[in-house]
Amino acid sequence: MQVPSKLAGWENGRASAEGLSFSAPGGPQLSGYLVRPSFSAASGAGRHGVVLVHGFPEPGHETGSPSYGYPQLATRLAAETGSMVLTFDLRGTGESAGDFSLTGWQADLASATGALREIPGVEKIWLVGFAAGATLAICAAGDDTALAGVAAFAPPAEFAERASDPRKLLAEARSMGVIHARDFPEDPSAWARELREIEPLRLVAQIPPRPLLIVHGANDDVVPMTAARELADAANSTAELRILPAAGHMLLHDPRAIALLLGWFDRHLGGAG
């Protein structure tokens, strides 16, 4: 993961950071960034783990690279909640190898949660996702009842529209820099079909009674606000839905969204931090 030099391999009184490499079975090598809280074990610090999941690369950033804001958010979460926090580049992005596919990204997220579970002392894993990563987090928690809860920021309720034109989708993925190999995918139609087969609205219903936070910007021009409402309704209206006035799609950079996330963790981590 491309990490600003002032954050790479550092330690202070509240947290320490290090690079972490791992991979899904049979998958490419992934680049991650792990932040450990530096509180004493008596405080309960480190009992909780958090995986931060990015979406497609943001416009204006280096091609194929997620926003640099994720390592900074991981650092803040570890320092303020006392959790182990892992963020990483999904295959095809940043410094991770491989090429984008939705099932590949799902496998990468499962591998990240597995890597965090292997750290001694971590008892519960929480997921925090943004944009497409938020939807992946919702689906992962729907499939894995061992995950403690999910915070989803600007999540799409489906990806089917993107899959309607496989050639166009493939061209877009190449222009984003998330597909590198000239002969990938072998079957573009099957590759695109993965986006139609994911079922966030079904899987989100499997999350309650575990905590679920959904945050959306009122002025999001990428994912319609109706997506957040559909997901909240599909969760039997047990989700904590928050609409931020005048906010756009890039909630990672909205202080109000991060304040909601920290408040949500403060209520649900049981005093771990």
C-alpha positions in Angstrom: 0.0 0.0 0.0 1.3 3.4 -0.9 1.6 5.2 2.5 2.8 8.7 3.1 6.3 8.5 4.5 5.4 10.2 7.7 3.0 7.3 8.5 5.1 4.3 7.3 6.5 2.2 10.1 5.9 4.7 12.8 5.0 4.6 16.5 3.7 7.1 19.1 2.0 6.9 22.5 -1.3 5.9 21.0 -0.7 3.6 18.0 2.0 2.0 15.9 1.8 1.1 12.2 3.4 -1.5 9.9 3.0 -2.9 6.4 1.3 -6.3 6.1 1.1 -8.6 3.0 -1.3 -11.4 2.6 -3.4 -13.1 -0.1 -6.6 -15.0 -0.7 -6.1 -18.7 -1.5 -4.8 -18.9 -5.1 -5.0 -15.1 -5.3 -2.4 -12.3 -5.9 -0.3 -10.8 -3.2 -2.1 -7.9 -1.5 -0.6 -4.9 0.2 -2.0 -3.8 3.6 -1.4 -1.4 6.4 -2.0 -2.5 10.0 -2.3 -0.1 12.9 -2.0 -1.4 16.4 -3.3 0.5 19.5 -0.6 1.2 22.1 -2.9 1.1 25.1 -2.3 -1.4 27.9 -3.9 -4.8 27.7 -5.8 -4.1 30.8 -7.9 -1.5 29.0 -9.2 -4.1 26.6 -7.4 -2.6 23.7 -6.9 -4.8 20.7 -9.8 -7.1 21.5 -11.6 -5.6 18.5 -10.4 -5.5 14.9 -11.5 -3.3 12.1 -11.1 -3.8 8.4 -11.3 -0.7 6.2 -12.5 -1.4 2.6 -12.1 1.1 -0.2 -14.1 1.2 -3.5 -13.1 2.0 -7.0 -10.2 4.5 -7.3 -11.3 8.1 -6.9 -11.1 10.6 -9.8 -8.1 12.9 -9.5 -5.9 10.3 -7.7 -3.1 8.3 -9.3 -4.6 5.7 -11.7 -5.3 2.4 -9.9 -4.7 3.8 -6.4 -7.3 4.2 -3.7 -7.3 7.5 -1.8 -4.5 8.2 0.6 -7.1 8.9 3.3 -7.4 5.3 4.4 -4.1 4.9 6.3 -4.9 8.2 8.1 -8.4 7.0 9.0 -7.0 3.6 10.1 -4.5 5.5 12.4 -7.3 7.6 13.9 -9.6 4.6 14.5 -6.8 2.7 16.2 -5.8 5.6 18.4 -9.4 6.6 19.4 -11.1 3.2 19.7 -8.2 1.0 20.8 -8.9 -1.4 17.9 -6.5 -3.2 15.6 -7.2 -1.6 12.2 -6.3 -3.0 8.8 -6.7 -1.3 5.5 -5.4 -2.7 2.2 -5.4 -2.4 -1.5 -7.9 -4.7 -3.2 -6.4 -6.7 -6.2 -5.6 -4.5 -9.2 -5.4 -1.3 -7.1 -2.5 0.5 -5.5 0.4 -1.8 -4.7 -1.6 -5.0 -4.8 -1.1 -7.4 -7.7 -3.8 -8.9 -9.9 -6.7 -7.6 -11.8 -10.1 -6.5 -10.7 -13.0 -8.9 -10.5 -15.9 -8.6 -8.1 -15.5 -12.2 -6.8 -11.8 -11.5 -6.5 -12.5 -8.4 -4.4 -14.9 -10.5 -2.2 -12.2 -13.1 -1.7 -9.7 -10.3 -0.8 -12.0 -9.0 1.9 -12.5 -12.4 3.3 -8.7 -12.9 3.4 -8.2 -9.5 5.1 -10.7 -10.5 7.9 -8.9 -13.8 8.2 -5.5 -12.1 8.6 -6.9 -9.9 11.3 -8.4 -12.8 13.1 -5.0 -14.5 13.3 -3.6 -11.6 15.4 -3.4 -12.7 19.0 -6.0 -11.1 21.3 -8.4 -10.0 18.5 -11.9 -11.4 19.4 -14.3 -9.5 17.2 -14.0 -8.1 13.6 -15.9 -5.1 12.4 -16.1 -3.8 8.8 -16.0 -0.2 7.6 -16.5 0.4 3.9 -16.8 3.3 1.5 -18.7 3.3 -1.9 -18.3 -0.1 -3.6 -16.3 -1.3 -0.5 -19.3 -0.5 1.6 -21.4 -2.9 -0.4 -18.7 -5.6 -0.2 -18.7 -5.1 3.5 -22.5 -5.5 3.8 -22.4 -8.7 1.7 -19.5 -10.1 3.7 -21.3 -9.6 7.0 -24.5 -11.1 5.5 -22.5 -14.2 4.7 -20.4 -14.4 7.8 -22.3 -14.2 11.1 -19.0 -14.1 13.0 -18.5 -10.5 11.9 -19.6 -8.1 14.6 -21.1 -5.2 12.6 -20.8 -3.0 9.6 -20.5 0.8 8.9 -21.3 1.5 5.2 -20.7 4.9 3.6 -22.4 5.6 0.3 -23.0 2.0 -0.6 -24.6 1.1 -3.9 -27.6 -1.2 -3.5 -26.6 -3.2 -6.7 -24.0 -3.3 -9.5 -26.2 -4.7 -12.2 -26.3 -1.5 -14.3 -22.5 -1.5 -14.6 -22.7 -5.0 -16.0 -25.1 -4.3 -18.8 -22.3 -3.6 -21.3 -19.3 -5.8 -20.6 -17.1 -4.2 -23.2 -17.7 -0.7 -21.9 -17.2 -1.9 -18.3 -13.9 -3.6 -19.3 -12.7 -0.4 -21.0 -13.6 1.7 -17.9 -11.8 -0.8 -15.6 -8.7 -0.5 -17.8 -8.8 3.3 -17.8 -9.1 3.2 -14.0 -6.0 1.1 -13.8 -7.6 -1.8 -12.0 -7.0 -4.2 -14.9 -3.4 -4.6 -16.2 -3.1 -7.9 -18.0 -4.0 -7.7 -21.7 -5.6 -11.2 -21.7 -7.8 -10.6 -18.7 -10.5 -11.5 -18.3 -10.7 -14.7 -20.3 -14.5 -14.5 -20.5 -15.6 -10.8 -20.4 -19.3 -11.8 -20.2 -18.8 -14.0 -17.2 -16.6 -11.4 -15.6 -19.3 -8.8 -16.0 -22.0 -11.2 -14.8 -20.4 -11.3 -11.4 -21.7 -7.8 -10.8 -25.2 -8.8 -11.6 -25.1 -11.8 -9.3 -24.1 -10.0 -6.1 -27.2 -9.5 -3.8 -26.7 -6.7 -1.3 -30.4 -6.3 -0.7 -30.8 -10.0 0.2 -27.6 -10.2 2.3 -28.2 -7.0 4.3 -31.2 -8.6 5.8 -28.9 -11.2 7.4 -27.0 -8.6 9.4 -29.5 -7.7 12.2 -29.5 -7.9 15.1 -25.8 -7.0 14.6 -25.1 -3.2 14.4 -25.4 -1.7 10.9 -24.6 2.0 10.2 -25.5 3.4 6.7 -24.4 6.9 5.9 -25.2 8.7 2.6 -24.7 12.2 1.3 -27.8 14.1 0.3 -26.0 15.5 -2.8 -24.3 12.2 -3.8 -24.2 12.3 -7.7 -22.6 8.8 -8.0 -24.9 6.6 -5.9 -28.5 7.7 -5.5 -29.7 8.4 -2.0 -32.5 5.9 -2.6 -29.8 3.1 -2.4 -29.2 3.8 1.2 -32.9 3.8 2.0 -33.4 0.5 0.1 -30.6 -1.1 2.1 -32.0 0.2 5.4 -35.5 -1.0 4.6 -34.1 -4.4 3.5 -32.5 -4.7 6.9 -36.0 -4.6 8.4 -35.5 -1.0 9.3 -33.0 -1.9 12.1 -30.1 -0.1 10.4 -29.0 3.3 11.7 -29.5 5.4 8.6 -27.9 8.9 8.5 -28.2 11.3 5.6 -25.7 14.1 5.6 -27.0 17.4 4.2 -25.0 18.9 1.3 -22.6 15.9 1.3 -21.4 14.3 -1.9 -20.1 10.8 -2.6 -16.6 11.1 -1.1 -17.6 10.7 2.5 -14.1 9.6 3.5 -13.1 13.2 3.4 -16.2 14.6 5.2 -15.5 15.3 8.9 -19.2 14.8 9.8 -19.1 11.2 8.4 -16.0 10.3 10.4 -17.6 11.8 13.5 -20.6 9.6 13.0 -18.3 6.6 12.6 -16.4 7.4 15.8 -19.7 7.9 17.7 -21.0 4.6 16.4 -17.9 2.7 17.6 -18.1 4.5 20.9 -21.6 3.1 21.5 -20.8 -0.4 20.3 -17.3 -1.4 21.3 -18.2 -1.8 25.0 -15.5 0.5 26.3 -12.6 -1.3 24.5 -10.9 2.0 23.7 
